[in-house]
Amino acid sequence: MMDLYSSALRRGADLMHIDLSKIRDQTIDTVAANWHLGFTAFGGPPVHFQILHKKFVEKYKWIDEQLV
């Protein structure tokens, strides 16, 4: 079943000219940048928002203040 899914995903990506290796790399980068949030649940969403803001706006500059 997984081979069928993988095959269909690759065919669809080829038809839409999507680079799956780039998506894989971006996914790995995103998970690596955020894995620690599961361990910092103390404080709830307000703390997570502050952590995410510092990381994505100030450190990585993946987004800017206009998007926040």
N, C-alpha and C positions, 0 to 999 in steps of 0.2 A: 504493500500500500504506500509506503514511504517513497519507494522508487517512482511510482506513478505520480505522486505529488511533486517530487523533485523534477521529474521530467517535464511535467506540465508547467512548473514554475520557470524552468529554463527556456522552454519554447515561448512562453508569454513574454519573458524578459527580452528574448531575441527579437520578437515581433515589435516590441515597443522601444527597442534600442536602449535597454537599461543595462548598466554594468553591475552585475550582481556582486562582483568582488568589491566594488566601491561601497555598495550598500552594506556588505558584510563588515568592511573596515570601519565604516561610520557607526554601525551598531556596536561593534567591539569598543570603539572609542567612547561612545555614550555610556555603555554599561560600566566600563572602567572608571569613568568620571563620576558615576553615581552609585556604585555598589555600596558605599559606606552609609547611605541614607537608611538602609535597613537596620543599621546598628545605632543610629542617632535618633530614634523615635521620641526620645524624651523632649518634651516641649511642644510636640505636635506640629501642625502645619505652619504656624507663624515662624518657627525656627527653621523649618525646611525652606520656606520662601526666602528667608534671609541667606541661608547657605547657598541656595540655587542662584540668587541674585549675585552674590559675591563671586561665585564660580563662573557663571555664564556671561555676565555683563562685564565684570571687572577683570577676572583672570584670563579666561579663554577668548573673550570678546566675540562669542558666537552670536549674540544678539546685542542690541543697543538699548538705551533707556527709552527710546520711542516705542519699542515693542513691549516694554514692561508695563 
